[in-house]
Amino acid sequence: MDNSQQHPNGGQILVAVLIGTIGSGLLFSASLAVPLFGFISAFIAPAPLGLSRIMGGRGAAEFSALLALLLMAVLFTPPVGAWYAVQCGLIGLLIPEFALRGFRPSRSILWSTASALIMTALMVAIFSFTSGTNPHLFAEKEINEGLSQALKLYEQQAGLSAQDMETIRQGMHSIKKLMIQIYPAVATINTGLVSMVSLLLFNRMATSRSIELNLPQFREFKVPEILIWLLIIAGFSVLAPTTLISTPALNILIVLAALYFMQGLAVLITYCDRSGFSGTLKVFLAILLLTQPYLNGVVAIVGIFDYWGDFRVPRNNQE
């Protein structure tokens, strides 16, 4: 960072604080209040804190997060303010620090996600202890309310027959049973995605301001080899006759499958970059993965077998 970025003046710090506070506060509020846009804004809500870190320094970013926390507590409720702190503020502060200190992207995402999950678990434990609420029953209630709202939206659609609605209700019931089992894995993956998106956006903001982070390319992403054994153990444990073993194993399996999907995606992007039509192939790949969800499993399998195939190493003609 140059000197102006290391020692910002008072005006720059004030602007940085306003950008961090208002930007992250508005985006996080939208994730709570706006149905469609809110899903997207939840993933980018920490980004303004990264811009505040670049413009005003670490102190400006930390003050922005504190002000946004107080803003959420006043506009909504204190628990919402606490939720902002662990799901947005913490990630928005950690990701820029890790990136500026030269951490590899995988380590930055891992430590940010782990920190947010640990703080979330502590917050849930405190909430459960003080209110006497069972965390599992609370999560089940939230899942039921979310699916009920989705079902109401389907019921408002014109042209759906009674048979179609019955099919949708049965599907919602199946989804509810599955979500009650795997919500820890879903929460972990969502938090990891927030960390990943925050890192990507911070990298772009830093580059636009001539701050070189020297982050490795995504195509170099690789899951630690030892996790393949955890994947195998979790896969067999899912078949256990008791839910005390099968349910945690299923959650671990889903989280690991998401990691291996990322590794498989890195393999495919490597091949796209080696072709003369890199941009077109990447767009085609994105369309396929969005429109054909079963291909995500194929990509995860590619990531698993990358250990043995080492697909990203260039082969000569004889090989």
N, C-alpha and C positions, 0 to 999 in steps of 0.2 A: 504494500500500500504506500502511496506517496504521502508527503508530509501534510498536505491539506486534508487527506483522509484520516491520517493519524491524529491530527490536532484540529478538529473542526471548530469554527467560531460559534458564538452564542446563537446567531441566527440559524446556522446549519443544524445545530442541536435541537432548537425549537421546532424547525420544520421536520426533522427526523422523528421527534417524539410524536408530533401530530400525525404524521403518515403512519407510524407504527400503531398508535392507539386507535385512530379512526378507521384505518384500513382493516386491521385484524378484527376490530370490534364489529364493524359492519358485516364483514364476511362471515364471522362466527354467528352473528345474529340472524343472518339470512339462512344459515344452515339449520336454524331452529324454527324459523317462521315461514320460509318460502319453500313449498313442496319440491319443485323440480330443480330450480337453480340452487336451492339449499344443499342438495346432494353434491353438487360440484364445488360450491363455495367452501364446504367443510374441508376439502382437500387442499385448498389454496389459502385458507385463513392464516396460517403461520407466516406466509411469504412477506407481508408488509413489515414484520419484525426483522426479517433479514435485510430489507432495504434500509430500515432504521439503523441497523448495525453498521451497514456500509457508510451511511451518510453521517451519523452522529457518534459512532463508537458503541462500545459495549454498554456503557451507562445509559445511553439514550434508549437502546433496545430494552434493557431491563426496566427502565422507568415506563416505557410504553406498555410493556406487558402488565405492569402493576396497575397502571391507569385503566387499561382495558378490562382487567379483572374486576376492579371496583365498578366500572361502568356496567358490566354484565350483572354484577350483584345488585346494583341499584335498579336497572331497567327490568331485570327478570327476577331472580331470587339468588340468595347466597350460594345454594348448591350449583346453580348454573355458572356462577362466577368461579367456583372451585373446579367445575367441569372444564371451563375455558382454560384454567391454569394448567391442568394436566394434559389436555388433549390438543391445545393450541399454543399456549404461551411457552410451555416447557420445550416443545419441539422447535418452535420458532426461535428460541434462544440457543438451544444446543446445536442444531444443524449448522448455523453460521460459524460457531466457535470451532466445531470439529473440522469443518471445511477449511477455515483459515489457518488451522494448525497442521494441515497436511494429512489428515486422516484419510484412509481409503474410503470410497463411497460406501462399501459394504459395512465397514466398521462404524461409520457415521450413522447409517440407517439402523444398524443393530443396536448401538448404545442408546440412540434417541428413542427407538421403539421400546426397548427394555425399560428405560427410565420412565417413560410415559405409562407403561403397563404396571410397573411397580407402584407408582404414585396413584394410579387408578385403583389398584387393589387396596392400597391403604385407605383411600378416600371411601371406597365401598365398605370396608371393614368398620371405619369410624361411623359412617352413616347407619350401618346395620346395628352397631352397638348402642348408639344414642337413640335411635328410633324404634328399635326392637323389630325391624323388618328383616325377613329372610331374603338374602340377595338373589337366590334362585327364583323364589316366587315373584320378586320384583321384576327380574328379567323376563320371566314368563308373562307377567302382566303387560310389560312394554311391548313384547312381541305380539301378543293378542291384540293390543290396541292398534299397532301398526298394520297388521293384516286386516283388521276390521275396517280401517280407513281405506285400504286398497280395495277391499271388497265393495265398499260403498261407491267408489269411483266406477267400478265395473257395472254396478247396478244402475248407475245413472246413464250409461251408454245406451243409445237407442239401437234397436235392431238385434239385440241379444235375446235368443229364445229361452224358454224355461229350462230346456235341456242343456243349453250352453251355460247358463248360470249354475246349474247343478254340478256340471263338470268343473267349473271354476271353483265352486265351494269345496268340492272334494280335493282339488289340487291345493287350495289354501290350507285345508286341514292337514294334508301330507307335509306341506312346507312348514307349518307350525310345529309339528312333531319333530321334524328334522332340526329346525332352528333352535328349539329348546335344548337339543343335544349339543349343537355345535356353536352356540353363540360365543364361547370363549375364543374359538379359532377365528370366527368372523371378526371379532373385535381386534384380535391380534393382527390379522391381515389388513384391516382398515387402518390401524395405527401405523403399520409398516408402510402402507401406500401414502399416508399423509407425510411421513418422514421422507420417502423417496421423492414425492412431488416437490416438497419444500427444498430438498437438495438440488433438484433440477432447476427450479426457479431461481434459487440463490446463485447457482453457477451462471445462469444467464445474466442476472443483474450484475454480478461481479465482473463478468466479461465485458458488459456494456460500459462499465466504468474503468476499464483497463486494469482490472485486478486479476492477475493470473493465479488460478488455484492449482493448476497442473493435475487435475483429476483424471484418472484412467478412463478409457472408453467403456461404455456399457458392455460392448461385445467381449470384454475380458472378464465379465462376471462369472464367478465359479463358487459353488457351495462347498464348504469344507468337506473333505472326503469322509471323515469319521461319521458324518450325519447319515450316510447310506445305511449304516448298521442300525441306527435309530429308526430309520424308515422301515427296514425289514422287521424289526421287533414290533413296531407299532402296527404294521400290516397284519402280522399274525395275532397280535393281541386284540384286534378288533373282533376276531372270531371267538373271544372268550365268552363263556356262558353268563357271566355276571356283568352288569352295567358298571360296577365299580372299577372294572378294568377296561371294558370295551369302549365306554364313553370317553375317558381321557385319551385312550389310544386313538380314537377316531379324530379327536381334536388335534392331536400331535400329527397325525397322518395328513390332515388337511393343510396345516401350516407348512409342513415339509413339501407337500405337493405344490404349494404356491411358490416355494423357493426353487424347486426343480423346474417349474414352469418358466421362471425368470432365467434360469440357466439355459433351458431349451430355446427360449426366445433370443438369448445372446448368441447361441449357435446359428440360428436362422439369420439373424442380422449380420453375422460375420459373412455368410454366403451371399447375402444381398449386397454388402459392401464390395465384394470381390467381382461383382458383375458390372457391366457397363450401364445397367438400368437400375441402379441402386434405389433411387427415389421411387420409381414406379413399383418396384418389387415390394418395398416397405409399405406403400399404400395398399397394394393388393393383399399383403399379409395381414394388415390391420383389418381390412374389410372381411377377410375370411374368418379371422378369430372372433370378430364381433357378430357375424351372421351365422357362423357354424360353431356353436359352443363346444361340441364334442371334440373339435380339433385342439382345444386347450389341453385335453388329456394326452393327445398325441405329442404336443409340444413338451409336456412334462416328462413323458417317456423318453423323448430325445435328450432332455437334460439329464435324466438318470443314466442313460447309456453313454453319455459323453465321457464318463470316467474311463470306460473301456475302449470306446471308439476314438476318443480324443479328436473329435470332428473338426476342431478349429485349427489344427496343425496342417499347413499346406503340404499336399502330396505331390511328388514328382510324377512324371508320366509313367515310369516303370512301375512304381507302386500302384 
